[in-house]
Amino acid sequence: MCGIVGFVGKKEASPILVEGLSKLEYRGYDSAGVAILEDGEIKVKKYKGRLKNLEENLSENPLKGHIGIGHTRWATHGEPSDINSHPHSNGDVTISVVHNGIIENYIKLKEWLKTKGYAFCSDTDTEVIPNLVDYYYKGDLFEAVTKATSKMEGSYAIGVICKEEPDKIVAVRKDSPLIVGVGKDEYFIASDIPAVLNHTREVYLLEDKEFVIITNDGVEIKTEDGEGVDKEIYHVTWDVDAAEKGGYEDFMLKEIHEQPKAIKDTLTSRVLKDTKVQLDDINLTKEELENFDRVFIVACGTAYHAGLVGKTIIEKLAKIPVEVDIASEFRYRDPLITEKSLLIVVSQSGETADTLAVLRDAKKTGAKVIAITNVVGSSVSREAHHVLYTWAGPEIAVASTKAYETQLIAMYILGIYFGELKGTLNKELSEELKEELLILSDKVKEILDKKNELQKYASKNYMDKDLFFLGRGLDYAVALEGSLKLKEISYIHSEAYAGGELKHGPIALIEKGTPVIALLTEDKLKDKMISNIREVVTRGARVLAIANEGDKDAKEVCDDVIYIPRTNSLLTPVLSVVPLQLISYYMAKQKGCDVDKPRNLAKSVTVE
């Protein structure tokens, strides 16, 4: 989950690499470094901590050169330190490498290289790569990299420069993202598109084991056997400003406020009144759908919470049993996936390692796979049989907000699509859901206008050490997401419980002054939920309710109430999560936390 960049062109490489890394720092911020070919020598600068440490040093002691590679790190092997930072080089510094991923057999390779006279100074798995390339180097960098990668097991996107071939970058990917940017007389590699957007909108999306050779003369893409690969250029249509803060104090706040647009975009052309749901990239037949005996929704973190909502939606609308699982657990319990199973994998980045592994295992059994992802050209989108893109746009903050909302929307789209295809969804309910979906973005805007109320609550509670969320049904799924957001960015311990489980243990944690946020939007479960609220109030809890407009009962039992616009009960998760996102944000800000880059976390988990 590190970020890598590379540049070949006529301009100075150093500022371009640093700028690119600034767009990728969300992928990891334990260290940053660059390697630049200067006067025929590879010069390396790398420092523990945020990118600014590298930037400040380069400002004082610049490196001059027109070709180089850069890296921002999320530590896996070896603690954050200058020595463990990338780029890594061989002993003579004739080869330098940046790497995103994990080399699983690095210990074996390291021991073997030691017998060949190579020495190591870091604790990283990456350091074996430049030494391995050096061992195979006989005057052709491409050949050396292909031979080196043939010995490597695991995941990687790497960029390599060589003192003996000072006009060239060789790069390759396997199970880790990598794109190639094509500008005017300049060329780039990067882990993600925002890193090159200020320079070009023309990119190649590399597939696994595709090698790229970049020189001043252009870009060559080859297989490991040296055969040329003919690829189409992908034209990026994002606004450049989409990856910037746009006047907001933080990316997270900006992305929360972008949710109405993201919802609308994800619905566009797919959901229309009096028209069946249209999905260009999913072409299941009624017979295929009826043949599935079970749906598995598999995801991690926030995407898993979206899957919990998806379970209710698909079961209700399509009448297919649905099982929701955490990807990192699912693949290790011998799941009963067969050729009659439908697997739905959900991943914002499309590169989540555990989710990808489940996808690949499921395909081997003959199961059909649908991917829900935000990134065109991502691994899950390419490897799944069908894909449903969420159009959230770039999400920079580590804590997911707009991507989660669009994942929910994707679940509703799929549920209606399945129900219409199977004939299990009556036209009246279908049209009601479509009509409400199309105005949800306006209702989210209404909630965003309540920020003063939410700020007030945050200012009163940000010093709390513990906070509990309660909910039933779909409200419970939202409670889990609200709790996760609070943990991620404010570092306040929080837990979410199903209201009916209170008496089975959690109520022992409630004492005088304990803050509780109760979701009270499920009308059919409201009476039971109010009873649960009374149970914690009796024991001294201070309760904030998230309730539907016009709910007078909530005011009678809770200390504070935030009202959300009414909608179809199945759709309330799209609305009820918004105040929880804002509460988490404002609490974190009150505490002085870095909301965009919370400690120990990275945006995309591309390693197990």
ChimeraX attribute file (.defattr): number of C-alpha atoms within 10 A of each C-alpha:
attribute: neighborCount
match mode: 1-to-1
recipient: residues
	/A:1	29
	/A:2	32
	/A:3	31
	/A:4	35
	/A:5	31
	/A:6	35
	/A:7	31
	/A:8	25
	/A:9	22
	/A:10	14
	/A:11	15
	/A:12	17
	/A:13	24
	/A:14	25
	/A:15	16
	/A:16	23
	/A:17	27
	/A:18	25
	/A:19	16
	/A:20	31
	/A:21	30
	/A:22	20
	/A:23	19
	/A:24	26
	/A:25	26
	/A:26	25
	/A:27	28
	/A:28	28
	/A:29	27
	/A:30	24
	/A:31	27
	/A:32	33
	/A:33	28
	/A:34	33
	/A:35	32
	/A:36	29
	/A:37	25
	/A:38	17
	/A:39	11
	/A:40	15
	/A:41	16
	/A:42	24
	/A:43	19
	/A:44	21
	/A:45	21
	/A:46	27
	/A:47	24
	/A:48	22
	/A:49	19
	/A:50	17
	/A:51	24
	/A:52	14
	/A:53	15
	/A:54	19
	/A:55	22
	/A:56	11
	/A:57	14
	/A:58	17
	/A:59	11
	/A:60	8
	/A:61	10
	/A:62	13
	/A:63	21
	/A:64	17
	/A:65	22
	/A:66	21
	/A:67	31
	/A:68	33
	/A:69	33
	/A:70	32
	/A:71	35
	/A:72	37
	/A:73	32
	/A:74	26
	/A:75	19
	/A:76	16
	/A:77	14
	/A:78	13
	/A:79	16
	/A:80	18
	/A:81	17
	/A:82	17
	/A:83	17
	/A:84	25
	/A:85	30
	/A:86	33
	/A:87	29
	/A:88	29
	/A:89	26
	/A:90	22
	/A:91	14
	/A:92	10
	/A:93	17
	/A:94	19
	/A:95	26
	/A:96	30
	/A:97	30
	/A:98	33
	/A:99	33
	/A:100	30
	/A:101	27
	/A:102	24
	/A:103	22
	/A:104	13
	/A:105	14
	/A:106	20
	/A:107	13
	/A:108	10
	/A:109	19
	/A:110	20
	/A:111	13
	/A:112	14
	/A:113	17
	/A:114	12
	/A:115	9
	/A:116	10
	/A:117	7
	/A:118	17
	/A:119	16
	/A:120	15
	/A:121	11
	/A:122	18
	/A:123	15
	/A:124	22
	/A:125	21
	/A:126	26
	/A:127	26
	/A:128	30
	/A:129	29
	/A:130	25
	/A:131	29
	/A:132	24
	/A:133	25
	/A:134	24
	/A:135	16
	/A:136	16
	/A:137	19
	/A:138	10
	/A:139	11
	/A:140	12
	/A:141	23
	/A:142	23
	/A:143	17
	/A:144	19
	/A:145	25
	/A:146	21
	/A:147	17
	/A:148	20
	/A:149	21
	/A:150	11
	/A:151	12
	/A:152	18
	/A:153	14
	/A:154	15
	/A:155	22
	/A:156	27
	/A:157	25
	/A:158	30
	/A:159	30
	/A:160	28
	/A:161	28
	/A:162	27
	/A:163	20
	/A:164	16
	/A:165	16
	/A:166	19
	/A:167	19
	/A:168	23
	/A:169	27
	/A:170	25
	/A:171	29
	/A:172	31
	/A:173	25
	/A:174	22
	/A:175	23
	/A:176	28
	/A:177	30
	/A:178	29
	/A:179	25
	/A:180	27
	/A:181	25
	/A:182	21
	/A:183	16
	/A:184	10
	/A:185	13
	/A:186	22
	/A:187	26
	/A:188	29
	/A:189	31
	/A:190	29
	/A:191	28
	/A:192	24
	/A:193	27
	/A:194	25
	/A:195	29
	/A:196	31
	/A:197	21
	/A:198	13
	/A:199	18
	/A:200	19
	/A:201	20
	/A:202	18
	/A:203	22
	/A:204	21
	/A:205	20
	/A:206	22
	/A:207	19
	/A:208	17
	/A:209	19
	/A:210	19
	/A:211	28
	/A:212	25
	/A:213	18
	/A:214	26
	/A:215	22
	/A:216	16
	/A:217	13
	/A:218	15
	/A:219	18
	/A:220	14
	/A:221	22
	/A:222	18
	/A:223	15
	/A:224	18
	/A:225	9
	/A:226	13
	/A:227	10
	/A:228	14
	/A:229	13
	/A:230	9
	/A:231	10
	/A:232	10
	/A:233	14
	/A:234	14
	/A:235	11
	/A:236	14
	/A:237	8
	/A:238	14
	/A:239	11
	/A:240	14
	/A:241	11
	/A:242	16
	/A:243	18
	/A:244	17
	/A:245	15
	/A:246	11
	/A:247	8
	/A:248	12
	/A:249	9
	/A:250	18
	/A:251	22
	/A:252	25
	/A:253	19
	/A:254	21
	/A:255	24
	/A:256	21
	/A:257	20
	/A:258	17
	/A:259	24
	/A:260	22
	/A:261	18
	/A:262	23
	/A:263	29
	/A:264	21
	/A:265	17
	/A:266	22
	/A:267	23
	/A:268	13
	/A:269	12
	/A:270	15
	/A:271	23
	/A:272	16
	/A:273	13
	/A:274	11
	/A:275	11
	/A:276	17
	/A:277	22
	/A:278	16
	/A:279	18
	/A:280	11
	/A:281	12
	/A:282	15
	/A:283	12
	/A:284	14
	/A:285	12
	/A:286	13
	/A:287	10
	/A:288	13
	/A:289	19
	/A:290	16
	/A:291	13
	/A:292	18
	/A:293	14
	/A:294	20
	/A:295	22
	/A:296	22
	/A:297	26
	/A:298	29
	/A:299	29
	/A:300	23
	/A:301	15
	/A:302	22
	/A:303	25
	/A:304	25
	/A:305	25
	/A:306	29
	/A:307	28
	/A:308	25
	/A:309	25
	/A:310	27
	/A:311	21
	/A:312	20
	/A:313	24
	/A:314	23
	/A:315	17
	/A:316	17
	/A:317	23
	/A:318	23
	/A:319	19
	/A:320	20
	/A:321	15
	/A:322	21
	/A:323	16
	/A:324	21
	/A:325	19
	/A:326	18
	/A:327	24
	/A:328	17
	/A:329	14
	/A:330	17
	/A:331	18
	/A:332	9
	/A:333	8
	/A:334	8
	/A:335	11
	/A:336	10
	/A:337	20
	/A:338	17
	/A:339	15
	/A:340	18
	/A:341	21
	/A:342	24
	/A:343	26
	/A:344	24
	/A:345	29
	/A:346	30
	/A:347	29
	/A:348	28
	/A:349	24
	/A:350	26
	/A:351	23
	/A:352	26
	/A:353	25
	/A:354	21
	/A:355	27
	/A:356	25
	/A:357	16
	/A:358	20
	/A:359	25
	/A:360	15
	/A:361	14
	/A:362	22
	/A:363	18
	/A:364	12
	/A:365	14
	/A:366	14
	/A:367	19
	/A:368	24
	/A:369	24
	/A:370	22
	/A:371	28
	/A:372	28
	/A:373	29
	/A:374	26
	/A:375	22
	/A:376	18
	/A:377	18
	/A:378	23
	/A:379	25
	/A:380	31
	/A:381	24
	/A:382	14
	/A:383	17
	/A:384	20
	/A:385	16
	/A:386	21
	/A:387	23
	/A:388	24
	/A:389	20
	/A:390	26
	/A:391	23
	/A:392	27
	/A:393	19
	/A:394	20
	/A:395	23
	/A:396	25
	/A:397	21
	/A:398	21
	/A:399	27
	/A:400	23
	/A:401	27
	/A:402	27
	/A:403	29
	/A:404	25
	/A:405	26
	/A:406	29
	/A:407	34
	/A:408	25
	/A:409	25
	/A:410	24
	/A:411	25
	/A:412	24
	/A:413	26
	/A:414	22
	/A:415	25
	/A:416	27
	/A:417	25
	/A:418	25
	/A:419	24
	/A:420	19
	/A:421	19
	/A:422	19
	/A:423	14
	/A:424	15
	/A:425	20
	/A:426	11
	/A:427	14
	/A:428	8
	/A:429	13
	/A:430	21
	/A:431	19
	/A:432	13
	/A:433	21
	/A:434	22
	/A:435	16
	/A:436	15
	/A:437	22
	/A:438	16
	/A:439	14
	/A:440	23
	/A:441	20
	/A:442	15
	/A:443	17
	/A:444	24
	/A:445	17
	/A:446	14
	/A:447	19
	/A:448	18
	/A:449	11
	/A:450	15
	/A:451	15
	/A:452	10
	/A:453	14
	/A:454	22
	/A:455	19
	/A:456	13
	/A:457	17
	/A:458	22
	/A:459	15
	/A:460	11
	/A:461	16
	/A:462	20
	/A:463	14
	/A:464	14
	/A:465	12
	/A:466	17
	/A:467	20
	/A:468	22
	/A:469	26
	/A:470	29
	/A:471	28
	/A:472	23
	/A:473	16
	/A:474	22
	/A:475	26
	/A:476	25
	/A:477	23
	/A:478	29
	/A:479	28
	/A:480	24
	/A:481	26
	/A:482	28
	/A:483	24
	/A:484	23
	/A:485	24
	/A:486	25
	/A:487	19
	/A:488	21
	/A:489	25
	/A:490	24
	/A:491	19
	/A:492	22
	/A:493	15
	/A:494	19
	/A:495	19
	/A:496	23
	/A:497	20
	/A:498	19
	/A:499	24
	/A:500	14
	/A:501	13
	/A:502	18
	/A:503	11
	/A:504	8
	/A:505	8
	/A:506	15
	/A:507	15
	/A:508	11
	/A:509	12
	/A:510	21
	/A:511	15
	/A:512	12
	/A:513	13
	/A:514	19
	/A:515	23
	/A:516	24
	/A:517	25
	/A:518	29
	/A:519	31
	/A:520	28
	/A:521	29
	/A:522	22
	/A:523	13
	/A:524	10
	/A:525	15
	/A:526	18
	/A:527	13
	/A:528	15
	/A:529	23
	/A:530	19
	/A:531	14
	/A:532	21
	/A:533	28
	/A:534	16
	/A:535	16
	/A:536	22
	/A:537	22
	/A:538	12
	/A:539	16
	/A:540	15
	/A:541	22
	/A:542	20
	/A:543	24
	/A:544	22
	/A:545	23
	/A:546	25
	/A:547	26
	/A:548	24
	/A:549	13
	/A:550	11
	/A:551	14
	/A:552	11
	/A:553	13
	/A:554	23
	/A:555	14
	/A:556	11
	/A:557	17
	/A:558	21
	/A:559	13
	/A:560	17
	/A:561	23
	/A:562	20
	/A:563	20
	/A:564	23
	/A:565	17
	/A:566	17
	/A:567	20
	/A:568	13
	/A:569	14
	/A:570	15
	/A:571	20
	/A:572	21
	/A:573	23
	/A:574	25
	/A:575	25
	/A:576	26
	/A:577	24
	/A:578	23
	/A:579	22
	/A:580	22
	/A:581	23
	/A:582	26
	/A:583	24
	/A:584	27
	/A:585	27
	/A:586	26
	/A:587	28
	/A:588	24
	/A:589	19
	/A:590	17
	/A:591	16
	/A:592	10
	/A:593	17
	/A:594	14
	/A:595	23
	/A:596	20
	/A:597	23
	/A:598	20
	/A:599	16
	/A:600	11
	/A:601	18
	/A:602	22
	/A:603	24
	/A:604	19
	/A:605	20
	/A:606	25
	/A:607	19
	/A:608	13
